[in-house]
Amino acid sequence: GNCDGMDGAANVVEEKLTKASVCGGGKSSAFGDILSQLVELTSLSSADLEDPAILDVSMSIMNALNGPDDVCKDDDDVASITTLIKTIKTTVVTYVSQIALVEQQRLATTG
């Protein structure tokens, strides 16, 4: 669900960001809209990890980056996007860990 979507979006952005060259010659970064969508995704997940809009935003991010491989980035975008990716991945790991802990306790109690 939402965790898979968030994790998938973060991985796609991270991969594209790593491969993208730095913009030059008047080209504009392909990551401006992605940055705002990552901020939205982070906000949604911090408010309510069950929000159905999380999957929509995650899919939108992945679809936006499914296009051409010749995208470029601004140096200013890299630090912000990297921080947001780390936040998203931490949220996913924390949520999944909590589920695993609850399940482990349930198994210990019920056998």
Secondary structure, DSSP 8 states (H G I E B T S, - for coil): -HHHHHHHHHHHHHHHHHH-EE--TT---TTHHHHHHHHHHHHHHHH-TT-THHHHHHHHHHHHTSS-S--EE-HHHHHHHHHHHHHHHHHHHHHHHHHHHHHHHHHHHH-
